[in-house]
Amino acid sequence: MSAEILINVRPQETRVAYVDGGVLSDLKIERKTSPTLVGSIHRGTVIRVLPGMQAAFVDIGLEKAAFLYVGDIREDVDDNFLSNVDREEPLEMDGDDDKPHHAVKTPIQDLLKEGQSILVQVAKDPLGTKGARITTHLSLPGRFVVFLPTVRHLGISRRIEDETERERLRQLVQKINPSGGVIVRTAGDGASEEMLKADIEYLDRLSKEIFKNYEKKKTPGALHTELDVELRALRDLMSEDVTSVWVDNVEIHRKVVKFVSQFMPKYKQNIVLYEEKKPLFDLYDIDIEISRSMERKIWLKSGGYIVIDEAEALVVIDVNTGKFVGKKDLEETILKTNLEAVRETAHQLRIRNCGGIIIIDFIDMEKESHREKVMEALAEELGRDRSRTNVVSMSQLGLVEMTRKRIRPSLIKTLCEPCSYCDGKGYIKRKSTVANEIFRELERDADMLTNKKTNVVIHCHSQVVDWIYEVEGESLENIEKKLGRSVAFKIEPNYHLEQYEIFFV
């Protein structure tokens, strides 16, 4: 099925959409005010080592200190990583080809000391109150390979399934004998020796340049940053399936053409400058799809719906039949709704860029065969996801636990901010609740007011005052009797509904 890449450019924001068969299947949004840090390499200074957490906080020149877990630290972290790798040592091949294993058993207090300088790479952007997650295991992505300057590891993308092709690529990389580790990316499927060698040599030179800059720089800060979002998207998403890349900005179009001409010249003719008056994203109603993906409730075609709630490190998805009543029997209705929910859930996870732990609450199914169908459909849909996912089997309650690799903030975190009125809780106290809080506080102050000639004035929101006079008249009379004096209210237009103050004057 043919695909297209749409690059929509504005002065402060660039959006890249990957449209597969007319359907939005991937979305990247980056703003100049908050560019991604993932992939950037920094000189860092250890500011605190926490043996109890087996982690450290590292100053890398950002507002918040970065977090470094012991499993992300090289045992030889103090050594020159470029002279440390022995080219005579054979490339190590793991069962899990996508990534090398980093088993560190040494306690963190024996690896790092406060004030120590280290070379690190950002693995995850700062999320919520947390700083960036960093690692000392560097990886430099190219068009066909990811170069690992600190290890001797050879891996092949799991998406390349043909064993003959996998073996061919292994032999080519071993013949090239790079100075570091190499993981062949999905785009490397069918690549010639010359293509792989050019990619590896370029990334090898880049790694040496980064280390030279590390030696020169004496303070924490960036040494290398990733490509801009439009070039990064082309590097990662461009393939034989992509028939056109539309760019609606002349300057960025020129930049993209130059990049493609240099690194993937056979796709140069696919780059098109979009000059129509109709907005580029309106070609496939992408803005409508983005708005839909910011809703809490997503309707399914059958009339069922899913509800998506996103916490800091947890996403919960609830499946409901909604308006769908089915045609045959209850089990068939439930199965159809769950299968529809599987497709929509996988789609929403990609568009929203949700990550961390994900819990999907499917509608309970009595038949084991139906549960297996849903799990098979989920595995198939997640197989199209470029982010790493791991699914646990379905529980007896119809719950599926899964994880999805999260390295950047989700769509909601990127485009939205917590409600300024409820502070992101999603609810506020009822007027009756606030009124009764006021009455209880006055009751606690009753003894203090005995034999004192003071007036009681409550400063609060107008809606609370209206509620008290209209509904809580009896409660107000009761509290005035206990206090032995009348209670006056002063409306404060700028007060939050839950806010009040009691004054004795």
C-alpha positions in Angstrom: 0.0 0.0 0.0 1.4 3.4 -0.9 2.3 5.9 1.7 3.0 9.7 1.8 4.9 11.9 4.2 3.5 15.4 4.8 5.8 18.1 6.3 3.8 21.1 7.5 6.0 24.1 8.6 5.2 27.1 10.7 7.6 29.7 12.2 7.4 28.1 15.7 6.2 24.6 14.9 6.9 21.7 12.4 4.6 18.8 12.0 5.3 15.6 10.1 2.6 13.1 9.3 3.0 9.6 7.9 -0.1 8.7 5.9 -0.4 5.0 4.9 -3.3 4.3 2.5 -5.0 7.6 3.2 -4.9 7.0 7.0 -2.7 8.8 9.5 -0.4 6.2 11.1 2.4 8.3 12.6 2.7 11.9 13.8 5.6 14.0 14.9 5.2 17.5 16.3 8.1 19.7 17.4 8.1 23.3 18.6 11.1 25.6 18.6 10.3 26.5 22.3 10.6 22.8 23.4 12.7 20.7 20.9 13.3 17.1 21.7 16.6 16.3 23.5 16.5 12.5 22.7 19.7 11.5 21.0 21.7 14.6 22.0 25.1 13.9 23.6 26.4 15.9 26.6 29.3 16.4 28.8 27.9 15.8 32.3 29.0 16.3 35.9 27.8 13.9 38.6 26.2 16.0 41.3 24.7 13.2 43.5 25.1 9.5 43.8 22.2 7.6 45.5 23.3 4.0 46.5 19.8 3.3 47.9 18.3 3.8 44.4 21.4 2.6 42.5 21.1 5.8 40.5 22.8 9.2 40.1 21.8 12.8 39.2 23.9 14.4 36.6 24.2 18.0 35.5 24.2 18.1 31.7 23.6 21.8 31.3 19.8 21.8 31.5 17.4 23.3 34.0 16.8 20.0 35.7 19.4 17.4 36.6 19.3 14.3 34.4 18.7 10.8 35.9 21.2 8.0 35.3 20.4 4.4 36.4 23.2 1.9 37.2 22.1 -0.3 34.3 22.9 2.5 31.9 26.5 3.0 33.0 29.4 1.4 31.3 31.8 -0.5 33.6 34.7 1.4 31.9 33.0 4.8 32.1 36.2 6.5 32.9 38.1 5.2 29.9 38.4 6.8 26.4 35.6 5.0 24.7 37.1 5.3 21.3 40.4 3.7 22.1 38.7 1.2 24.4 37.0 -0.9 21.7 39.2 -3.8 20.5 38.7 -4.3 16.7 40.3 -7.7 16.9 37.6 -8.8 19.3 34.8 -10.5 17.3 31.4 -8.7 17.1 29.1 -10.1 19.7 25.7 -11.3 18.6 22.8 -11.6 21.1 19.6 -13.5 20.7 17.7 -10.2 20.9 19.3 -8.5 17.8 17.7 -5.1 18.2 19.8 -4.0 21.1 22.9 -5.0 23.0 22.6 -6.3 26.6 24.2 -4.1 29.3 24.4 -6.2 32.5 26.1 -4.2 35.2 26.6 -5.9 38.6 29.0 -3.3 40.1 27.3 -1.0 42.6 26.9 2.6 41.4 29.0 4.0 44.2 32.0 2.0 42.8 31.4 3.4 39.3 30.7 7.1 39.9 31.8 9.8 42.3 30.3 13.2 42.9 32.1 15.8 40.7 33.1 13.2 38.1 32.8 14.2 34.4 31.1 11.7 32.1 30.0 11.5 28.5 26.2 10.8 28.3 23.4 10.6 25.8 19.7 11.6 26.4 17.5 8.5 26.2 14.2 10.0 27.2 13.0 13.6 27.3 12.1 15.2 30.6 8.5 14.2 31.4 6.4 15.9 34.0 8.4 16.6 37.1 11.2 14.2 36.0 14.4 15.3 34.4 15.9 13.7 31.3 16.9 10.0 31.4 20.4 9.5 30.2 22.8 6.7 29.4 26.6 6.3 28.9 26.0 3.7 26.1 26.1 6.0 23.0 24.2 5.2 19.8 24.3 7.2 16.6 21.6 6.5 14.1 22.3 6.6 10.4 20.2 5.8 7.4 20.9 2.0 7.3 22.6 1.3 10.7 22.8 2.5 14.3 26.5 2.8 15.3 27.5 1.9 18.9 30.9 3.4 19.6 31.3 1.9 23.1 30.6 -1.8 22.4 31.3 -4.7 20.0 27.8 -5.7 19.2 26.2 -6.8 15.9 22.4 -6.8 15.6 19.8 -7.0 12.9 16.4 -5.3 13.1 13.7 -7.9 14.0 11.6 -6.4 11.2 13.9 -8.0 8.7 12.5 -11.5 8.9 14.1 -13.3 6.0 16.9 -15.4 7.5 18.9 -15.4 4.2 19.0 -11.6 4.2 19.8 -11.4 7.9 22.8 -13.7 7.4 23.9 -11.7 4.3 23.8 -8.5 6.4 25.7 -10.1 9.3 28.5 -11.2 7.0 28.7 -7.8 5.3 29.1 -6.0 8.7 31.7 -8.5 9.9 33.6 -8.0 6.6 33.6 -4.2 7.1 34.8 -4.8 10.7 33.7 -1.4 12.2 35.5 0.1 15.2 32.3 -0.2 17.3 29.0 -2.0 17.4 26.4 -1.9 14.6 22.7 -2.6 14.5 21.3 -2.8 11.0 18.1 -0.9 10.7 14.9 -2.0 8.8 16.0 0.4 6.0 19.1 -1.7 5.6 17.1 -4.6 4.1 18.7 -5.1 0.7 21.5 -2.5 1.3 24.8 -3.1 -0.5 28.2 -3.4 1.1 29.0 0.1 -0.2 25.9 1.6 1.4 26.5 0.0 4.8 30.2 1.0 4.7 29.5 4.6 3.8 27.0 4.8 6.7 29.3 3.2 9.2 32.3 5.3 8.2 30.3 8.6 8.5 29.0 7.6 11.9 32.5 6.5 13.0 33.9 9.9 12.1 31.0 11.6 13.9 31.7 9.7 17.1 35.4 10.6 17.0 34.4 14.3 16.6 32.1 14.1 19.5 34.9 12.7 21.8 37.3 15.4 20.7 34.6 18.0 21.6 34.2 16.3 25.0 37.9 16.6 25.7 37.8 20.3 24.8 34.7 21.2 26.8 35.3 21.7 30.5 31.7 22.5 31.7 28.4 20.5 31.4 26.6 21.1 28.1 25.7 19.7 24.7 28.3 18.3 22.4 26.0 16.9 19.7 22.3 17.3 18.8 20.0 15.2 16.7 18.7 16.2 13.3 15.7 18.5 13.0 12.3 16.7 13.1 11.7 16.8 9.3 15.1 15.3 8.5 14.9 12.8 11.4 11.5 11.7 10.1 12.8 11.1 6.6 15.8 9.2 7.9 13.5 6.9 9.9 10.4 6.7 7.8 11.5 6.9 4.1 11.2 3.6 2.3 10.1 2.1 -1.0 6.4 2.4 0.1 6.6 6.2 0.3 5.5 7.6 -3.1 5.6 11.4 -2.2 7.0 13.7 0.4 5.1 17.0 0.5 6.7 20.1 2.0 4.7 23.3 2.3 7.7 25.6 2.9 10.3 26.7 0.3 13.3 26.9 2.7 12.6 23.5 4.3 11.9 22.0 0.9 15.4 23.1 -0.2 16.8 21.6 3.0 15.0 18.3 2.6 16.1 18.0 -1.1 19.7 18.6 -0.1 19.5 16.0 2.7 17.8 13.3 0.5 20.2 14.0 -2.4 23.1 13.3 0.0 21.9 10.3 1.9 19.2 8.7 -0.2 19.5 10.0 -3.7 17.1 7.5 -5.3 14.2 9.2 -3.5 15.1 12.7 -4.6 12.3 12.8 -7.2 9.7 12.0 -4.5 10.2 15.4 -2.8 7.5 17.8 -3.8 7.0 21.5 -2.9 3.3 21.9 -1.9 2.0 25.3 -3.2 -1.8 24.9 -3.1 -4.0 27.3 -1.1 -5.7 24.4 0.7 -3.7 23.6 3.9 -1.4 20.6 3.4 -2.9 18.6 6.4 -6.4 19.1 5.1 -5.6 16.7 2.2 -6.3 13.8 4.6 -8.2 15.6 7.4 -5.2 15.2 9.7 -6.1 18.1 11.9 -9.5 16.5 12.5 -7.7 13.3 13.4 -5.4 15.1 15.8 -8.4 16.8 17.5 -10.1 13.4 17.8 -6.9 12.0 19.4 -7.0 14.6 22.1 -10.5 13.5 23.3 -10.9 11.2 26.2 -13.7 9.2 24.6 -13.1 7.7 21.1 -16.2 6.3 19.3 -15.9 3.1 17.3 -17.7 2.6 13.9 -20.1 0.0 15.4 -21.3 2.4 18.1 -19.0 1.2 20.9 -16.3 3.4 22.3 -13.0 3.4 24.2 -12.1 5.8 27.0 -8.4 6.7 27.4 -7.0 8.1 30.6 -3.4 9.1 30.7 -1.4 9.5 34.0 2.3 10.3 34.3 3.6 6.8 33.7 0.4 4.8 33.1 -2.3 4.8 30.4 -5.6 3.1 31.1 -8.0 2.2 28.2 -11.5 1.1 28.9 -13.6 -0.7 26.2 -17.4 -0.3 26.2 -20.2 -1.5 23.9 -21.9 1.9 24.0 -24.8 2.1 21.4 -23.8 -1.2 19.8 -26.4 -3.9 20.5 -25.3 -6.5 17.9 -27.4 -8.8 15.7 -26.9 -12.4 16.9 -25.9 -13.0 20.5 -24.1 -11.2 23.4 -20.8 -13.0 22.9 -20.6 -12.1 19.2 -21.4 -8.5 20.1 -18.7 -8.4 22.7 -16.1 -10.0 20.4 -16.8 -7.5 17.6 -16.6 -4.6 19.9 -13.3 -5.8 21.4 -11.8 -6.5 17.9 -12.7 -3.0 16.8 -11.3 -1.6 20.0 -8.0 -3.4 19.3 -7.5 -1.6 16.0 -8.5 1.8 17.4 -6.3 1.3 20.5 -3.2 0.5 18.5 -3.9 3.4 16.2 -4.4 5.8 19.2 -1.2 4.6 20.9 0.8 5.5 17.8 -0.8 8.9 17.1 -0.9 9.9 20.8 2.6 8.5 21.3 1.5 7.0 24.6 4.2 5.1 26.5 5.0 3.4 29.8 2.7 0.9 31.3 -0.6 0.5 29.5 -3.7 -1.4 30.8 -6.5 -2.3 28.4 -9.8 -3.3 30.0 -11.6 -5.3 27.3 -15.2 -6.4 27.8 -15.3 -9.8 29.5 -15.4 -12.7 27.1 -16.5 -16.2 28.3 -15.1 -18.1 25.3 -11.3 -18.9 25.4 -11.3 -18.8 21.6 -12.6 -15.2 21.6 -9.9 -14.2 24.0 -7.3 -15.7 21.8 -8.7 -13.9 18.7 -8.4 -10.6 20.5 -4.9 -11.2 21.6 -3.8 -12.3 18.1 -5.4 -9.2 16.7 -3.6 -7.0 19.2 -0.2 -8.6 18.4 -0.8 -8.1 14.7 -1.8 -4.4 15.1 1.2 -3.7 17.5 3.5 -5.4 15.0 3.1 -2.3 12.8 4.2 0.0 15.7 7.7 1.4 15.3 8.1 1.7 19.1 9.0 -1.4 21.1 6.0 -3.0 22.8 5.7 -5.9 25.2 2.3 -7.6 25.8 1.3 -9.8 28.8 -1.4 -12.4 28.4 -5.0 -11.5 29.1 -6.2 -12.0 32.7 -9.5 -13.7 33.7 -11.0 -10.2 34.1 -10.3 -9.3 30.5 -7.3 -7.0 31.5 -4.3 -6.8 29.2 -1.1 -5.4 30.6 1.5 -4.1 28.1 4.4 -1.7 27.9 5.3 0.7 25.0 8.7 2.4 24.8 8.4 6.0 25.7 11.1 8.5 24.9 9.2 11.7 24.2 6.2 13.4 25.7 2.8 12.2 24.4 0.6 14.2 22.1 -1.5 15.3 25.0 1.5 16.5 27.0 2.8 18.3 23.8 -0.3 20.1 22.8 -2.2 20.5 26.1 -1.5 21.7 29.6 -3.3 20.9 32.9 -6.6 22.7 33.4 -5.8 25.9 35.3 -9.1 25.6 37.3 -9.0 22.0 38.5 -5.2 21.7 38.3 -5.4 18.7 36.1 -7.5 16.6 38.5 -10.5 16.6 36.2 -12.9 17.5 38.9 -13.6 20.2 41.5 -15.5 20.1 44.8 -19.3 20.5 44.8 -20.7 23.8 46.1 -22.4 21.8 48.9 -19.0 20.3 49.9 -17.3 23.7 50.2 -20.3 25.1 52.2 -20.1 22.2 54.7 -16.3 22.7 55.0 -17.0 26.3 56.0 -19.6 25.3 58.5 -17.3 22.7 60.1 -14.5 25.1 60.4 -16.9 27.6 62.1 -17.9 24.9 64.5 -14.3 24.3 65.5 -13.9 28.1 66.1 -17.0 28.3 68.3 -15.2 28.0 71.6 -12.7 30.7 70.6 -15.5 33.2 70.0 -17.1 32.8 73.4 -17.5 36.1 75.2 -15.8 38.0 72.4 -17.6 40.7 70.6 -16.4 39.9 67.1 -18.2 39.6 63.8 -17.7 36.7 61.4 -17.2 37.4 57.7 -16.7 34.7 55.1 -14.9 35.6 51.9 -15.7 33.1 49.2 -17.0 32.5 45.7 -20.4 33.9 44.7 -21.7 30.4 43.7 -21.0 29.1 47.2 -22.9 32.1 48.8 -25.9 31.5 46.5 -25.9 27.8 47.4 -25.9 28.5 51.1 -28.7 31.1 51.0 -30.8 28.9 48.6 -30.2 25.4 49.9 -28.3 25.6 53.2 -30.5 28.1 55.1 -31.2 25.8 57.9 -27.5 24.9 58.3 -26.6 28.6 58.4 -29.2 29.3 61.1 -27.9 26.3 63.1 -24.3 27.5 63.0 -25.3 31.1 63.9 -27.0 29.8 67.0 -23.9 27.9 68.0 -21.7 30.9 67.5 -24.1 33.3 69.1 -23.8 35.8 66.3 -24.7 36.3 62.7 -22.4 35.3 59.8 -21.8 37.6 56.9 -20.5 36.8 53.5 -18.3 38.8 51.1 -18.2 37.7 47.5 -14.7 37.6 46.0 -14.9 37.6 42.2 -11.3 36.3 41.8 -11.6 33.4 44.2 -11.6 29.8 43.0 -14.8 27.9 43.7 -13.1 25.9 46.4 -11.4 28.9 48.0 -12.6 30.6 51.1 -11.3 32.6 54.1 -12.8 33.2 57.5 -12.2 36.6 59.2 -13.2 37.7 62.7 -13.5 41.5 62.8 
